[in-house]
Amino acid sequence: YAKISGKGEIVMTGRKLIKTFISSILILTILSTFALNTFAADENITVTGMRMQPLVDELANMSQEDIDASIAKFTDISKHWGRQEIGKLTKLGILAGVGNNKFDPEGDMTVAAFLKVIVLSLGHKIPQPVSGYWAAPYIEQAKKDGLIGEKEYTDYNKPITREQAARIIYRAATLFRPAVENAGYVNVMRNRVKDYAQIGDEYKDDFMKAYIMGYFVLDGTALCNPKSKLTRAQACTIAIRLLQSDSLPEFEPVEGEYYIDMYGKICYPAGSDEGVKAINFVEKILNKSKGYIDK
């Protein structure tokens, strides 16, 4: 029921007040449930992923005309293999040319320049310092993100090698993607790379995982050239792949890179490619044998 106040206002009392209170609680409950469900649907999104999203969206919406216009600003990349990636990254404002309308695609990438590219690709907004070393804020952010150790590098102006870049890119990727946990996949990748032994011991694991994630790709020679200097074009390609992580192909071992044990489990040997083939061959022979054999 309701009663009229001395000023002629209707004041809710009794049952009406209780019903209004219950209705409010129900509305809040529904809204809370909706918010929780929305969060649950996006629970795999990390802070880094959310920070990168504007760049990811801008890249996805970039037209070929935009890319071509960016490529046309440079006189030395019109026929270069990496012109598309260079055009995309320069359009995003993550990397610029070297002056005189040139990009220098085959030029060396320094440690400092590569850190800048990756830090910006991770969505950080870094103001350019008005004084001091230009790369200092990018280096500091890279250390905060765990891309490099506090004393991992002593000279940031030196060219960065492919194995060094691989470790940085893998560390960057694990800020918003699950780390590679399958040791069998690492063994498979290790057997694919012909010059695996040339990779520094401290870089071997991360380099193979960077390949598994799709940031590096083996060509027909199956060489990863770990000690080679990373070029500016290669840096652009890696950065674009980082921003397009969701569209990178899944890693798939092929027949001959694993064997099936007696219980039907897929096993990935740690030996050479020849060892894997030998195990598969013996498996076929044992499966045909009618005698008593302990696999």
C-alpha positions in Angstrom: 0.0 0.0 0.0 1.0 3.7 -0.2 0.4 6.7 1.8 0.3 10.4 0.9 2.8 12.7 2.5 2.0 16.1 3.8 3.4 17.6 0.6 1.2 15.4 -1.6 4.0 13.0 -2.5 3.4 9.3 -2.8 5.6 7.3 -0.4 6.1 3.6 -1.0 5.8 1.5 2.1 5.2 -2.2 3.1 4.9 -4.7 0.3 5.6 -2.3 -2.5 8.9 -1.3 -1.0 9.9 -4.9 -0.6 9.0 -5.8 -4.2 11.0 -2.8 -5.5 14.0 -3.9 -3.4 13.8 -7.5 -4.7 13.5 -6.3 -8.3 16.6 -4.2 -7.9 18.5 -7.2 -6.5 17.4 -9.4 -9.5 18.5 -6.8 -12.0 21.9 -6.4 -10.3 22.3 -10.2 -10.3 21.5 -10.5 -14.0 23.9 -7.8 -14.9 26.6 -9.3 -12.7 26.1 -12.7 -14.3 26.3 -11.2 -17.8 29.6 -9.4 -16.8 31.0 -12.6 -15.4 30.1 -14.6 -18.5 31.6 -12.0 -20.7 34.8 -12.1 -18.7 34.9 -15.9 -18.8 34.6 -15.8 -22.6 37.7 -13.6 -22.7 39.6 -15.1 -19.8 42.5 -16.0 -22.0 43.1 -12.4 -23.0 46.2 -11.0 -21.2 47.0 -7.4 -20.4 49.6 -7.5 -23.2 47.1 -8.9 -25.6 44.6 -6.1 -24.8 47.3 -3.5 -25.2 48.3 -4.9 -28.6 44.7 -5.1 -29.8 44.5 -1.6 -31.4 47.6 -2.4 -33.5 46.2 -5.8 -34.4 43.0 -4.2 -35.5 44.7 -1.5 -37.5 46.8 -4.1 -39.3 43.8 -6.3 -40.0 41.9 -3.3 -41.5 44.9 -2.0 -43.5 44.1 -2.0 -47.2 46.5 -3.0 -50.0 46.3 0.6 -51.2 47.6 1.7 -47.8 50.4 -0.8 -47.9 51.4 0.1 -51.5 51.5 3.8 -50.5 53.8 3.0 -47.7 56.1 0.9 -49.9 56.2 3.7 -52.5 57.8 6.1 -49.9 61.1 4.1 -50.3 63.1 3.7 -53.5 65.0 0.5 -52.5 62.2 -2.0 -51.7 59.9 -2.1 -54.7 61.2 -5.6 -55.7 62.4 -6.8 -52.3 60.9 -10.0 -50.9 59.9 -8.3 -47.7 58.3 -5.2 -49.2 54.8 -6.1 -47.9 55.9 -6.5 -44.3 58.0 -3.4 -44.5 55.0 -1.5 -45.9 52.8 -2.7 -43.1 55.2 -2.0 -40.2 56.1 1.4 -41.5 52.5 2.2 -42.0 51.9 1.3 -38.3 54.7 3.7 -37.4 56.8 1.1 -35.6 59.8 1.4 -37.8 61.0 4.2 -40.2 63.4 4.5 -43.0 67.1 5.5 -42.8 66.7 8.7 -44.7 66.9 9.9 -48.4 63.7 7.8 -49.2 65.5 4.6 -48.4 64.7 1.8 -46.0 67.9 -0.3 -46.4 66.1 -3.7 -46.1 69.3 -5.7 -46.0 71.0 -3.5 -43.5 71.8 -4.8 -40.0 69.3 -4.5 -37.2 70.9 -3.4 -33.9 69.9 -4.8 -30.6 68.5 -1.4 -29.6 66.5 -1.0 -32.8 65.1 -4.5 -32.5 64.0 -4.0 -28.9 62.3 -0.8 -30.0 60.4 -2.7 -32.7 59.2 -5.5 -30.4 58.4 -3.1 -27.5 56.2 -1.0 -29.8 54.7 -4.1 -31.3 53.6 -5.1 -27.8 51.5 -2.0 -27.7 53.6 0.2 -25.4 53.5 3.9 -25.9 57.0 5.1 -25.4 57.7 8.9 -25.6 61.0 9.8 -27.3 63.4 11.2 -24.8 64.4 14.8 -25.3 68.0 14.1 -24.2 70.2 11.2 -23.5 70.4 7.8 -25.3 67.5 7.5 -27.7 66.9 3.8 -27.0 67.1 4.0 -23.2 63.2 3.9 -22.6 62.8 1.0 -25.0 65.6 -0.9 -23.3 64.1 -0.2 -19.9 60.7 -1.4 -21.0 62.2 -4.5 -22.5 63.8 -5.3 -19.1 60.5 -4.8 -17.3 58.7 -7.1 -19.7 61.4 -9.8 -19.3 62.5 -9.6 -22.9 66.1 -9.3 -21.9 68.0 -9.7 -18.6 69.4 -6.8 -16.7 73.0 -7.4 -17.8 72.3 -9.5 -20.9 73.7 -7.0 -23.3 76.6 -4.6 -22.9 76.5 -2.9 -26.3 73.0 -2.2 -27.7 74.4 -0.7 -30.8 75.9 -4.0 -32.1 74.0 -5.9 -34.8 71.6 -8.5 -33.3 72.0 -12.1 -34.4 69.1 -14.4 -35.4 69.5 -16.5 -32.3 69.4 -13.4 -30.1 66.3 -12.2 -31.9 64.7 -15.6 -31.5 65.0 -15.5 -27.8 63.5 -12.0 -27.5 60.6 -12.8 -29.8 59.8 -16.0 -27.9 59.8 -14.2 -24.6 57.6 -11.5 -26.1 55.1 -14.1 -27.5 54.7 -15.8 -24.1 53.4 -12.5 -22.7 50.1 -13.2 -24.5 50.4 -16.7 -25.8 50.9 -20.1 -24.0 54.5 -21.2 -23.8 55.6 -24.2 -25.7 55.4 -27.1 -23.2 55.6 -30.1 -25.6 59.2 -31.3 -25.4 58.5 -33.7 -28.2 57.8 -30.8 -30.6 61.1 -29.2 -29.6 62.9 -32.5 -30.5 61.1 -32.7 -33.8 62.1 -29.1 -34.6 65.6 -29.7 -33.5 65.9 -32.6 -36.0 64.6 -30.5 -38.8 67.3 -27.8 -38.4 70.5 -28.9 -40.1 72.7 -26.4 -38.3 71.2 -26.9 -34.9 74.6 -27.6 -33.4 75.7 -24.1 -34.4 73.2 -22.5 -32.1 74.5 -21.2 -28.8 73.5 -23.5 -25.9 71.7 -20.6 -24.2 69.6 -20.0 -27.3 68.8 -23.5 -28.5 65.5 -24.1 -26.6 64.0 -20.6 -27.3 65.1 -20.7 -30.9 63.3 -24.0 -31.5 60.2 -22.7 -29.7 60.2 -19.6 -31.8 60.1 -21.8 -34.9 57.3 -23.9 -33.4 55.2 -20.8 -32.7 55.7 -19.7 -36.4 57.9 -16.6 -35.9 60.8 -18.2 -37.9 60.3 -20.4 -40.9 62.8 -22.9 -42.4 63.4 -22.5 -46.1 64.5 -25.3 -48.5 68.0 -25.4 -47.0 66.7 -26.2 -43.5 69.3 -23.9 -42.1 68.5 -21.4 -39.4 71.8 -19.5 -39.6 71.9 -18.6 -35.9 75.0 -16.5 -35.9 73.9 -14.4 -38.9 73.0 -10.8 -38.4 69.2 -10.0 -38.5 68.4 -7.7 -41.3 65.9 -4.8 -41.2 63.5 -6.7 -43.5 63.7 -9.8 -41.4 62.9 -7.8 -38.3 59.8 -6.4 -40.1 58.6 -9.9 -41.0 59.0 -11.1 -37.4 57.2 -8.1 -35.9 54.3 -8.5 -38.3 54.0 -12.2 -37.4 53.9 -11.2 -33.8 51.0 -9.0 -34.5 49.3 -11.7 -36.6 49.9 -14.5 -34.0 46.3 -15.7 -34.2 46.6 -16.5 -37.9 50.0 -18.4 -37.7 49.7 -22.1 -38.7 49.7 -24.7 -36.0 52.9 -26.8 -35.7 52.4 -30.3 -37.1 54.9 -33.1 -36.9 54.8 -35.3 -40.0 55.1 -39.1 -40.3 58.7 -40.1 -39.8 59.3 -37.5 -37.1 57.7 -39.7 -34.4 56.8 -43.3 -33.7 54.0 -45.2 -32.0 54.9 -47.3 -29.0 53.2 -50.6 -28.0 50.5 -48.8 -26.1 49.5 -46.6 -29.0 51.2 -43.5 -27.6 53.0 -41.0 -30.0 56.6 -40.7 -29.0 59.2 -38.1 -30.2 62.7 -39.4 -30.0 65.5 -37.1 -29.0 67.9 -38.6 -31.5 68.6 -37.8 -35.1 66.2 -38.1 -38.1 67.9 -41.4 -39.0 67.2 -42.7 -35.5 63.5 -41.9 -35.9 63.3 -43.7 -39.3 65.1 -46.7 -37.8 62.6 -46.9 -34.9 59.7 -46.7 -37.3 61.2 -49.4 -39.5 61.7 -51.7 -36.5 58.2 -51.1 -35.4 56.8 -52.3 -38.7 59.0 -55.5 -38.5 58.0 -56.2 -34.9 54.3 -55.8 -35.7 54.6 -58.4 -38.4 56.5 -60.9 -36.2 54.7 -64.0 -34.9 57.4 -64.9 -32.5 57.8 -63.7 -28.9 59.4 -60.3 -28.9 59.6 -57.8 -26.1 59.3 -54.4 -27.8 
